[in-house]
Amino acid sequence: MNQIDEIRMQVMWNRLISVVEEQAMTLLRTAFSTSVREAGDLSAGVYNARGEMLAQAVTGTPGHVNTMAEAVMHFIAEIPREEMYPGDTYVTNDPWKGTGHLHDITMVSPSFKGDELIGFFACTAHVVDVGGRGFGADGKSVYEEGIQIPIMKFAERGEVNQDLLKILRLNVREPNQVIGDFYSLAACNDVGHNRLIAMLDEVGLDNLESLGEFILSRTHAAIMERIADLPKGAWSNDMLTDGYDQAIKLAAEVSIGNDNVNVDFSGTAAMSPWGINVPMIYTKAYACYALKCVVAPDIPNNAASLAVFKVSSPTNILNAERPAPVSVRHVLGHMVPDLVLGALAKAMPGQVLAEGAAALWNVHISARPVEGQEGRQAEVLMFNSGGMGARPQLDGLSSTAFPSGVHTMPIEATEHTGPIVIWRKELRPDSGGAGKFRGGLGQVIEIAPAEGHEFNFSAMFDRVTSAPRGRDGGEPGAPGSVALDDGTQLRPKGWQHVPAGRRLVLKLPGGGGFGQPAERLQEAIAADRAQGYVTGGDV
């Protein structure tokens, strides 16, 4: 390939990324659920005809993008090529073939140019409700957690499966929101397909084969160079998480060879009877993300870069088998990067950030009027983030969603969806772990039912009994807490009640510090105090 052809291919690669970005923006702009529209809890990508991911949208979460990279293969295995037609859209929320729990809807659409199948578009989003017990850790099997949609056709030749919509409408609490999101997902793939065909027509290509080969071969060469520079050997790490009703040990061994990096989760606790189990497809997604953050953060994320990372585990809480309950699989799933990074820190001392809050502090609220009074009944989902761990040369980011990368919904948007009032949402002083570089701050949030209402809420929190650890002499971040405003302590997981007139008070964990606290610059200490980040007292 001459230099002009290489430049031309690189330009088309950039155009392909623009295509999937527009695909993702379509979902953001048309979604009904605030978790998608405001928080960006979604992913979008384009695949070749063999189901290999070529490009992903920048907008999206690692848990969705990297699971979707594998999920497309399940769709191809399930639906024969001769039964694929232009205008088709396929759907599932199977936790083991999709993205790890029932609340995530994955849609895959074949892309035809004329009569030739040239690739696939796929997207994923978290919907507000899938029936069952609701979004929470209290289920004892996946059968309790909501409706299960096997890999099937949402639309065939452009005709939507109305029987599926009728089944959905009778099984979820917010049918208009959920079905609206299904249509948004399908539209998102349609936009991607239309933009791709327009691009191929413009540049004179009949399919994605030559461009796909260019993308994957260049990515493979780049990632192999990075692996060649890594130290070779095996390193282990373990950590405790809160679990549901008792602490749970997670363990990992990272081994670096000449042409791959392997992660094994042997030694991790057995499957839980509660809905905190993680299907392997989701564990693998976040393990690969952690590796890529250190090994090759600037190399595109596609089938070639993901292929060098191998993940294995016996059956345990990070490799849960059907029909284990998995509704809040993200809690332990979000701990996987800290677990893997802790092993990498031994291989690459001084180069890996400290532990942070990691798991999102999601709260699902089911609000209703107090008995005898009129009012609204609604399901409200809210994403919140604690502090990130300090980095080798910088303080940790405060109230930032690492590793998921989702945004926090604005208070105004959240209050609009249901009868609740958010009285307080501010940084939590003294929550970042001390160190040469300080851990990021958590936040304090107070939520109350609107007048004449009460609510039940599903707690999906961690780092309450097991604080984020510092690195290289840094101190741990502050653990989180869950309580009512009268001081009543609540559990970090499970459905609980907030009566009328009371407030739910969440104090989110801070990140661990990096390096010895005595080495922190005096100017940084003074700035922390001036900004109220450090007061010397507890909050």
C-alpha positions in Angstrom: 0.0 0.0 0.0 1.5 3.3 -1.1 1.6 6.5 1.1 -1.4 8.1 -0.7 -3.5 4.9 -0.1 -2.5 4.8 3.6 -3.5 8.5 4.0 -6.8 7.8 2.3 -7.5 4.8 4.5 -6.7 6.8 7.6 -9.1 9.5 6.6 -11.8 6.9 6.1 -11.0 5.4 9.5 -11.7 8.8 11.0 -14.9 9.1 9.0 -16.0 5.7 10.4 -15.5 7.0 13.9 -17.6 10.0 13.0 -20.3 7.6 11.8 -20.5 5.8 15.1 -20.4 9.0 17.0 -23.5 10.2 15.1 -25.0 6.8 15.8 -24.4 7.4 19.6 -25.6 11.0 19.5 -28.9 9.8 17.9 -29.5 7.6 21.0 -28.6 10.4 23.4 -31.0 12.8 21.7 -33.9 10.5 21.3 -33.7 8.3 24.5 -36.6 8.5 27.0 -34.6 7.3 30.1 -32.5 9.9 32.0 -29.8 7.2 32.5 -29.3 7.3 28.7 -30.2 10.9 27.8 -28.5 12.6 30.7 -25.8 10.2 31.9 -24.7 8.6 28.7 -25.1 5.0 29.9 -24.8 3.5 26.4 -22.5 2.3 23.7 -22.5 2.2 19.9 -20.2 0.6 17.4 -19.7 -0.8 13.9 -18.6 -4.3 13.0 -17.4 -6.1 9.9 -19.4 -8.9 8.3 -17.7 -11.5 10.6 -18.8 -9.6 13.7 -15.4 -8.0 14.6 -15.6 -4.6 16.1 -14.0 -1.9 13.9 -14.8 1.3 15.7 -16.7 2.4 18.8 -18.2 5.8 19.7 -16.3 7.9 22.2 -19.6 8.4 24.0 -20.3 5.2 26.1 -19.1 3.0 28.9 -16.3 0.3 28.8 -18.8 -2.2 30.3 -21.1 -1.7 27.4 -18.6 -1.3 24.6 -16.4 -4.3 25.5 -19.3 -6.6 26.3 -21.0 -5.6 23.0 -17.8 -6.5 21.2 -18.4 -10.1 22.2 -22.2 -10.0 22.2 -22.4 -9.4 18.4 -20.9 -12.8 17.9 -23.7 -14.4 19.9 -26.3 -12.7 17.6 -24.5 -14.0 14.5 -24.4 -17.5 16.0 -28.1 -17.4 16.9 -29.6 -15.9 13.7 -28.7 -17.7 10.5 -27.3 -15.6 7.6 -30.2 -16.7 5.3 -32.7 -15.2 7.8 -31.0 -11.8 7.9 -32.6 -9.1 5.7 -32.2 -5.4 5.1 -34.3 -3.5 7.6 -33.8 -6.1 10.4 -33.0 -5.3 14.0 -32.2 -7.9 16.6 -32.5 -7.5 20.4 -31.6 -9.2 23.7 -31.1 -8.5 27.3 -29.7 -11.9 28.1 -27.0 -11.2 30.8 -24.7 -13.9 29.5 -25.0 -13.0 25.8 -25.5 -9.3 26.2 -24.0 -6.9 28.7 -24.3 -8.6 32.1 -27.8 -7.8 33.4 -31.4 -7.6 32.3 -31.6 -3.8 32.4 -29.3 -3.4 29.5 -30.9 -3.7 26.1 -28.6 -4.6 23.2 -29.7 -4.2 19.6 -27.8 -5.4 16.6 -28.7 -4.5 13.0 -27.2 -6.0 9.8 -25.9 -3.5 7.3 -26.6 -4.4 3.7 -25.2 -2.6 0.6 -27.4 -3.8 -2.1 -27.7 -7.6 -1.6 -24.4 -7.9 0.2 -24.1 -8.1 4.0 -21.2 -5.8 4.7 -21.3 -5.5 8.5 -23.4 -4.8 11.6 -24.2 -1.9 13.8 -24.8 -2.5 17.5 -25.8 -0.3 20.5 -26.7 -0.8 24.1 -28.5 1.3 26.7 -29.7 0.9 30.3 -33.5 1.2 30.6 -35.4 2.3 33.7 -37.3 -0.9 34.4 -37.5 -4.5 33.2 -40.1 -5.7 35.7 -39.5 -8.3 38.4 -38.1 -7.0 41.7 -36.8 -3.8 40.1 -33.2 -2.7 39.9 -31.6 -4.1 43.0 -29.6 -6.8 44.7 -32.4 -8.6 46.5 -33.2 -11.3 43.9 -32.2 -14.9 44.5 -32.2 -15.8 40.8 -32.3 -14.1 37.4 -35.9 -15.2 37.1 -36.9 -12.8 39.8 -35.0 -9.9 38.3 -37.3 -9.1 35.3 -38.3 -10.1 31.9 -35.7 -12.0 29.8 -35.6 -11.4 26.1 -33.7 -14.0 24.2 -31.8 -13.1 21.0 -34.7 -12.4 18.6 -36.0 -10.0 16.0 -37.2 -6.6 17.1 -38.0 -5.8 13.5 -37.9 -7.8 10.3 -37.6 -6.0 7.0 -38.5 -2.8 8.9 -41.7 -4.2 10.5 -41.6 -4.0 14.3 -42.5 -7.1 16.3 -45.7 -5.9 17.9 -46.1 -9.1 19.9 -42.8 -8.4 21.7 -44.0 -4.8 22.5 -47.3 -6.2 24.0 -45.3 -8.6 26.2 -43.0 -5.7 27.3 -45.9 -3.4 28.0 -47.5 -5.9 30.5 -44.2 -6.7 32.2 -42.6 -3.3 33.1 -43.7 -0.5 35.3 -42.7 2.3 32.9 -43.9 0.9 29.5 -43.8 4.2 27.6 -40.2 5.0 28.7 -39.0 1.4 28.0 -40.6 1.0 24.6 -39.5 4.5 23.7 -36.0 3.5 24.4 -36.3 0.4 22.3 -37.3 2.6 19.3 -34.4 4.9 20.1 -31.9 2.1 20.0 -33.3 0.8 16.7 -33.2 4.4 15.2 -29.6 4.7 16.4 -28.5 1.7 14.4 -30.5 3.0 11.3 -28.6 6.3 11.4 -25.3 4.5 11.6 -26.2 2.3 8.6 -27.4 5.3 6.5 -24.2 7.3 7.2 -22.0 4.3 6.4 -23.7 3.7 3.0 -23.3 7.4 2.2 -19.6 7.3 3.1 -18.9 4.1 1.1 -20.7 5.6 -2.0 -18.7 8.8 -1.7 -15.3 7.0 -1.5 -16.2 4.3 -4.0 -16.0 1.2 -1.8 -18.4 -1.7 -2.1 -17.9 -3.0 1.5 -15.9 -2.7 4.7 -13.3 -5.4 3.9 -10.3 -3.3 2.8 -10.9 -0.6 5.4 -11.5 -3.2 8.2 -8.3 -5.0 7.3 -6.4 -1.7 7.4 -7.9 -0.8 10.9 -7.3 -4.2 12.5 -3.8 -4.8 11.0 -2.5 -1.4 12.1 -4.1 -1.8 15.6 -2.6 -5.2 16.0 0.9 -4.0 15.1 0.6 -1.1 17.6 -0.6 -3.2 20.5 2.1 -5.8 20.0 4.8 -3.1 20.2 3.4 -2.0 23.6 3.3 -5.6 24.9 6.9 -6.1 23.9 7.9 -3.3 26.1 6.2 -4.6 29.2 8.0 -6.4 32.0 7.4 -10.2 31.8 6.1 -12.3 34.7 3.1 -12.8 36.9 1.8 -10.6 39.7 -1.2 -11.0 42.1 -3.6 -8.8 44.0 -6.7 -9.2 46.2 -9.2 -6.9 47.8 -12.2 -7.0 50.0 -15.6 -5.5 49.0 -18.7 -5.0 51.2 -20.7 -7.7 49.5 -24.4 -7.9 50.4 -24.4 -9.1 54.0 -20.7 -10.1 54.4 -17.4 -9.0 52.9 -16.3 -10.7 49.7 -12.8 -11.3 48.5 -11.8 -10.6 44.9 -8.5 -12.0 43.7 -6.6 -11.7 40.4 -3.3 -12.7 38.8 -2.0 -10.8 35.9 0.6 -12.5 33.7 2.4 -10.8 30.9 3.9 -12.9 28.1 5.6 -12.1 24.8 2.4 -11.6 22.8 -0.5 -11.3 25.3 -1.6 -10.3 28.8 -3.6 -12.8 30.8 -5.8 -12.2 33.9 -7.1 -15.0 36.0 -9.6 -14.6 38.8 -8.9 -17.9 40.7 -9.2 -17.3 44.5 -12.2 -15.0 44.2 -15.2 -15.8 46.4 -17.9 -18.2 45.3 -21.1 -17.0 43.7 -23.4 -15.1 46.0 -27.1 -15.9 46.7 -27.8 -12.2 46.1 -27.9 -10.2 42.9 -24.3 -9.0 43.0 -22.9 -11.8 40.8 -21.1 -10.9 37.6 -21.3 -12.8 34.3 -17.9 -13.4 32.7 -18.7 -11.2 29.7 -18.9 -8.1 32.0 -15.9 -9.1 34.2 -13.9 -9.5 31.0 -15.0 -6.1 29.7 -13.6 -4.3 32.7 -10.5 -6.4 33.1 -9.6 -5.5 29.5 -10.4 -1.9 30.1 -8.0 -1.8 33.1 -5.2 -3.4 31.1 -5.7 -1.0 28.2 -5.7 2.0 30.4 -2.1 1.2 31.4 -0.8 -0.7 28.4 -2.2 1.2 25.5 -4.6 4.1 26.4 -4.0 5.8 23.0 -4.5 2.8 20.8 -8.0 2.5 19.3 -10.3 0.0 21.1 -11.4 -2.6 18.6 -11.3 -6.3 17.9 -7.5 -6.3 17.4 -6.5 -4.5 20.5 -8.9 -6.5 22.7 -7.7 -9.8 21.3 -4.3 -9.7 23.0 -6.0 -9.7 26.5 -7.1 -13.1 27.8 -9.4 -13.4 30.8 -10.2 -16.7 32.7 -11.8 -17.7 35.9 -13.4 -20.8 37.5 -17.0 -20.4 38.4 -17.2 -17.8 41.1 -18.8 -14.4 41.8 -16.9 -12.9 38.9 -17.8 -15.8 36.6 -21.4 -16.4 37.6 -23.4 -19.1 35.9 -27.0 -19.0 34.9 -29.5 -18.6 36.7 -27.5 -16.6 39.3 -29.0 -13.2 40.2 -26.9 -10.5 38.5 -29.0 -7.3 38.6 -26.4 -5.1 40.2 -23.4 -6.8 38.5 -21.9 -3.4 38.0 -21.0 -3.0 41.7 -18.3 -5.7 41.7 -17.7 -5.3 38.0 -16.6 -1.8 38.6 -14.1 -3.1 41.3 -12.4 -5.2 38.7 -10.2 -2.4 37.3 -8.9 -1.5 40.8 -8.2 -5.2 41.4 -6.3 -5.7 38.1 -4.5 -2.3 38.4 -3.3 -3.4 41.9 -1.5 -6.3 40.3 -0.1 -4.1 37.5 1.2 -1.7 40.1 3.6 -4.4 41.3 4.8 -5.0 37.8 5.1 -1.2 37.1 5.8 0.5 40.4 5.1 4.2 40.6 2.9 4.2 37.4 -0.5 3.1 38.5 -3.2 5.3 40.4 -4.5 4.4 43.8 -7.9 2.8 44.4 -11.0 4.9 44.2 -14.7 4.6 45.0 -14.9 2.6 41.7 -18.6 1.4 41.9 -21.2 3.9 41.0 -23.5 4.8 43.8 -26.7 4.2 41.8 -30.0 4.7 43.6 -33.3 3.5 42.1 -36.2 5.2 43.8 -39.8 3.9 43.6 -41.9 6.9 44.8 -45.6 7.0 45.6 -48.1 9.2 47.4 -48.7 8.5 51.1 -51.8 6.4 51.7 -54.9 8.6 51.5 -53.3 11.4 49.5 -53.1 12.1 45.8 -49.9 12.4 44.0 -47.5 10.9 41.4 -46.1 7.4 41.3 -42.8 7.1 39.5 -39.5 5.1 39.1 -36.5 7.4 39.3 -32.9 6.3 38.6 -29.9 8.4 39.7 -26.2 7.8 39.1 -23.7 9.2 41.5 -19.9 9.0 41.8 -17.3 9.0 44.6 -13.7 10.1 44.3 -11.0 8.6 42.1 -7.7 7.5 43.5 -4.7 9.8 43.3 -2.5 9.5 40.3 1.3 9.1 40.3 1.8 12.9 39.5 -1.7 14.4 40.2 -4.5 14.5 42.8 -7.4 12.2 42.2 -10.5 13.6 40.4 -13.4 14.3 42.7 -16.9 12.8 42.2 -15.9 11.2 38.9 -17.2 8.0 37.5 -14.1 5.8 37.0 -14.1 3.2 35.5 -17.6 3.5 34.0 -17.3 7.1 32.7 -21.0 7.9 32.9 -22.2 11.4 33.8 -24.3 12.3 36.8 -27.9 13.3 35.9 -28.6 17.0 36.6 -30.7 17.5 39.7 -33.3 19.3 37.6 -33.7 16.4 35.2 -33.9 13.9 38.1 -36.5 15.8 40.0 -38.6 16.2 36.9 -38.9 12.4 36.5 -40.6 11.8 39.9 -41.9 13.3 43.2 -38.6 13.7 45.0 -36.5 16.7 46.2 -32.7 16.7 46.2 -31.8 19.1 49.0 -28.1 18.7 49.0 -25.4 17.6 46.5 -21.9 18.8 47.2 -18.3 17.7 47.6 -17.5 15.9 50.8 -14.6 17.6 52.6 -11.9 15.4 54.2 -12.9 12.3 52.2 -9.8 12.1 49.9 -7.0 10.0 51.2 -3.9 11.9 52.2 -0.7 11.5 50.3 1.9 13.3 48.2 -1.1 13.5 45.9 -4.5 13.6 47.5 -7.3 11.3 46.6 -10.4 12.7 44.9 -13.3 13.8 47.1 -16.6 12.0 47.4 -19.9 13.9 47.7 -22.8 14.3 50.1 -26.3 13.9 48.7 -29.6 14.4 50.5 -32.8 13.1 48.9 -36.4 13.4 50.3 -39.8 12.5 49.1 -41.8 15.4 47.8 -44.6 16.6 50.1 -47.3 14.0 50.6 -45.0 11.2 49.2 -42.8 8.4 50.5 -40.4 6.2 48.6 -38.6 2.9 48.7 -35.1 2.9 47.3 -32.7 0.2 46.1 -29.2 0.7 47.6 -26.4 -0.4 45.3 -23.4 0.9 47.1 -20.0 -0.3 48.1 -16.8 0.9 49.9 -18.8 1.4 53.1 -16.9 -1.2 55.2 -13.9 -1.5 52.9 -12.4 1.9 52.1 -10.4 2.6 48.9 -6.7 1.9 49.6 -3.9 4.3 48.9 -0.8 3.5 46.9 2.9 3.8 47.6 2.4 5.1 51.2 -0.8 7.1 50.5 -3.6 6.8 53.0 -7.1 5.3 52.3 -10.0 7.4 51.2 -13.0 7.9 53.6 -15.5 5.0 53.4 -19.1 5.8 52.4 -22.2 5.8 54.6 -26.0 5.4 54.1 -28.4 6.8 56.7 -31.6 8.8 57.3 -31.2 12.4 58.4 -32.2 11.4 62.0 -29.1 9.2 62.1 -30.7 5.9 61.4 -28.1 3.8 59.7 -29.2 1.9 56.6 -27.7 -1.0 54.6 -25.5 -0.4 51.6 -27.4 -2.8 49.5 -31.1 -3.8 49.2 -34.5 -2.2 49.0 -35.3 0.1 52.0 -37.9 2.7 53.0 -37.7 6.5 53.4 -41.0 7.7 55.0 -42.6 11.1 54.4 -40.7 13.9 56.2 -37.4 12.1 56.3 -34.3 12.5 54.1 -31.9 9.9 52.7 -28.3 11.0 53.3 -25.6 9.4 51.2 -21.9 10.1 51.9 -19.9 8.8 49.0 -16.3 7.4 49.4 -13.2 9.3 48.6 -10.2 8.0 46.6 -7.0 6.8 48.1 -3.9 8.9 48.3 -0.6 8.3 46.3 2.8 8.6 48.0 3.8 9.7 51.5 1.6 12.5 53.0 4.7 14.2 54.4 5.9 14.8 50.8 2.9 16.9 49.8 3.8 20.4 48.8 2.9 23.1 51.2 1.2 25.1 48.5 -1.0 22.1 47.7 -1.9 21.8 51.4 -2.8 25.5 51.6 -4.9 25.3 48.4 -6.8 22.3 49.9 -7.7 24.2 53.0 -8.6 27.4 51.1 -11.0 25.5 48.9 -12.5 23.6 51.8 -11.3 20.2 50.5 -9.5 19.6 53.8 -10.8 21.0 57.1 -9.2 18.7 59.7 -12.7 17.6 60.9 -15.0 14.7 59.9 -17.9 15.2 57.6 
